[in-house]
């Protein structure tokens, strides 16, 4: 009896300590941060102390199951052929993977162009000195108007809020079949059995998540695989119809409805040449002291003090009296000073494919 007991005990130990195996990897090559699916057996339901490395670089799996592991190529791996090693309870399985060289990747950074306007913020007037009339002249800088954008956007790593876009352009419709089969299985053969709506939603959600981890449907666009809709951007603002072509900049965020179109909201800053505080006070005082003398009778002292939009348009830099203009300057230093006015910017963005723009055209 004793030998047989020992043999059974030995078989139990051997089965409990089974080595992992790798049967396939998808894809066979990729760059750093690309997602790799590793299929096999004996990985264990949870990672616990198990590890996975690309060469000598440890990786952090996104998902770990007994027959599959989802992991991104870690920074520092490759380029070139590396060995992927999965180690479970001291035993390992190996396979080869080719790490491609880094390249410009539109899934992380994109050059943006677009159109928009400052819709929230105080409107102000920018002035220039008219050397012919020796007066301040209002420009159209600082007014709310449609502007062009040119800048760059960094695509954020979050997938939240992008599942519906991924489903529209990539995800296989097989999730419907899978969800229906899972619901039928939950009924355990009883077609009249009722399943709680919350349970049905969980089943459908699980089927969709499984489908999103698979390849795109036939005719689908792989660019929407694991789609990340959020981005942050910095852009220069151009106003072709303005006297100040570069009209400031805008920093903000965007939501990529498709890979070709984004909705943008940001914080904008515009340099404005406004009357200096000293010039405003001097102008208000001389208007109050000479209410009947032209051209002062065209201006309101309170509007000048508050720097209301357009209040200083045409205001003379030299003092006037009853006889006309004199040679005395109203304000000895510069009548204007640069202020940076802020506002909330709304617009739309379209990414530029620089690779396509600069790629030689084949004959």
LINDAPE-V151561 format. One record per residue. N is the residue number from 1. RES is the residue in one small letter. PHI is phi in whole degrees, 0 to 359 (NA if undefined). Layout:
N|RES|PHI / N|RES|PHI
This chain:
1|x|NA / 2|x|299 / 3|x|302 / 4|x|294 / 5|x|297 / 6|x|297 / 7|x|294 / 8|x|298 / 9|x|297 / 10|x|292 / 11|x|294 / 12|x|297 / 13|x|296 / 14|x|295 / 15|x|292 / 16|x|284 / 17|x|244 / 18|x|290 / 19|x|284 / 20|x|288 / 21|x|226 / 22|x|249 / 23|x|259 / 24|x|194 / 25|x|226 / 26|x|223 / 27|x|280 / 28|x|276 / 29|x|212 / 30|x|176 / 31|x|266 / 32|x|303 / 33|x|82 / 34|x|289 / 35|x|271 / 36|x|235 / 37|x|256 / 38|x|251 / 39|x|249 / 40|x|173 / 41|x|220 / 42|x|75 / 43|x|281 / 44|x|93 / 45|x|291 / 46|x|231 / 47|x|290 / 48|x|48 / 49|x|265 / 50|x|291 / 51|x|227 / 52|x|219 / 53|x|228 / 54|x|250 / 55|x|68 / 56|x|256 / 57|x|257 / 58|x|290 / 59|x|240 / 60|x|250 / 61|x|295 / 62|x|277 / 63|x|220 / 64|x|223 / 65|x|224 / 66|x|297 / 67|x|243 / 68|x|203 / 69|x|226 / 70|x|252 / 71|x|212 / 72|x|259 / 73|x|297 / 74|x|286 / 75|x|298 / 76|x|95 / 77|x|282 / 78|x|72 / 79|x|287 / 80|x|114 / 81|x|284 / 82|x|230 / 83|x|256 / 84|x|274 / 85|x|238 / 86|x|254 / 87|x|245 / 88|x|232 / 89|x|47 / 90|x|85 / 91|x|250 / 92|x|234 / 93|x|231 / 94|x|235 / 95|x|203 / 96|x|263 / 97|x|215 / 98|x|256 / 99|x|270 / 100|x|280 / 101|x|291 / 102|x|296 / 103|x|212 / 104|x|298 / 105|x|236 / 106|x|289 / 107|x|279 / 108|x|240 / 109|x|215 / 110|x|217 / 111|x|271 / 112|x|250 / 113|x|234 / 114|x|181 / 115|x|213 / 116|x|182 / 117|x|199 / 118|x|278 / 119|x|255 / 120|x|228 / 121|x|144 / 122|x|285 / 123|x|280 / 124|x|226 / 125|x|247 / 126|x|260 / 127|x|240 / 128|x|230 / 129|x|272 / 130|x|274 / 131|x|289 / 132|x|282 / 133|x|266 / 134|x|52 / 135|x|213 / 136|x|281 / 137|x|235 / 138|x|289 / 139|x|251 / 140|x|266 / 141|x|285 / 142|x|97 / 143|x|275 / 144|x|287 / 145|x|209 / 146|x|288 / 147|x|229 / 148|x|261 / 149|x|243 / 150|x|209 / 151|x|192 / 152|x|228 / 153|x|232 / 154|x|260 / 155|x|280 / 156|x|283 / 157|x|281 / 158|x|275 / 159|x|263 / 160|x|301 / 161|x|88 / 162|x|249 / 163|x|297 / 164|x|293 / 165|x|288 / 166|x|299 / 167|x|295 / 168|x|291 / 169|x|247 / 170|x|222 / 171|x|303 / 172|x|294 / 173|x|283 / 174|x|295 / 175|x|299 / 176|x|296 / 177|x|296 / 178|x|295 / 179|x|297 / 180|x|297 / 181|x|294 / 182|x|293 / 183|x|293 / 184|x|296 / 185|x|295 / 186|x|294 / 187|x|284 / 188|x|56 / 189|x|86 / 190|x|268 / 191|x|294 / 192|x|270 / 193|x|295 / 194|x|256 / 195|x|250 / 196|x|304 / 197|x|300 / 198|x|297 / 199|x|290 / 200|x|297 / 201|x|297 / 202|x|297 / 203|x|296 / 204|x|295 / 205|x|298 / 206|x|296 / 207|x|294 / 208|x|294 / 209|x|298 / 210|x|295 / 211|x|296 / 212|x|291 / 213|x|277 / 214|x|269 / 215|x|295 / 216|x|299 / 217|x|295 / 218|x|304 / 219|x|86 / 220|x|284 / 221|x|257 / 222|x|300 / 223|x|296 / 224|x|264 / 225|x|292 / 226|x|53 / 227|x|294 / 228|x|242 / 229|x|275 / 230|x|266 / 231|x|214 / 232|x|242 / 233|x|218 / 234|x|227 / 235|x|218 / 236|x|275 / 237|x|256 / 238|x|244 / 239|x|237 / 240|x|303 / 241|x|271 / 242|x|261 / 243|x|283 / 244|x|234 / 245|x|302 / 246|x|275 / 247|x|258 / 248|x|116 / 249|x|218 / 250|x|220 / 251|x|237 / 252|x|188 / 253|x|229 / 254|x|215 / 255|x|240 / 256|x|274 / 257|x|295 / 258|x|221 / 259|x|289 / 260|x|253 / 261|x|207 / 262|x|230 / 263|x|261 / 264|x|242 / 265|x|222 / 266|x|204 / 267|x|258 / 268|x|253 / 269|x|229 / 270|x|234 / 271|x|285 / 272|x|237 / 273|x|269 / 274|x|247 / 275|x|301 / 276|x|293 / 277|x|306 / 278|x|296 / 279|x|291 / 280|x|298 / 281|x|295 / 282|x|297 / 283|x|293 / 284|x|296 / 285|x|294 / 286|x|286 / 287|x|290 / 288|x|294 / 289|x|280 / 290|x|227 / 291|x|291 / 292|x|255 / 293|x|274 / 294|x|281 / 295|x|265 / 296|x|295 / 297|x|290 / 298|x|268 / 299|x|240 / 300|x|251 / 301|x|300 / 302|x|294 / 303|x|294 / 304|x|292 / 305|x|297 / 306|x|274 / 307|x|54 / 308|x|292 / 309|x|308 / 310|x|78 / 311|x|296 / 312|x|260 / 313|x|298 / 314|x|84 / 315|x|290 / 316|x|288 / 317|x|271 / 318|x|253 / 319|x|288 / 320|x|249 / 321|x|231 / 322|x|298 / 323|x|273 / 324|x|127 / 325|x|286 / 326|x|249 / 327|x|262 / 328|x|268 / 329|x|284 / 330|x|292 / 331|x|220 / 332|x|287 / 333|x|264 / 334|x|299 / 335|x|284 / 336|x|238 / 337|x|218 / 338|x|274 / 339|x|245 / 340|x|251 / 341|x|268 / 342|x|251 / 343|x|192 / 344|x|263 / 345|x|255 / 346|x|236 / 347|x|191 / 348|x|232 / 349|x|235 / 350|x|230 / 351|x|287 / 352|x|259 / 353|x|271 / 354|x|295 / 355|x|300 / 356|x|288 / 357|x|295 / 358|x|258 / 359|x|281 / 360|x|300 / 361|x|277 / 362|x|282 / 363|x|270
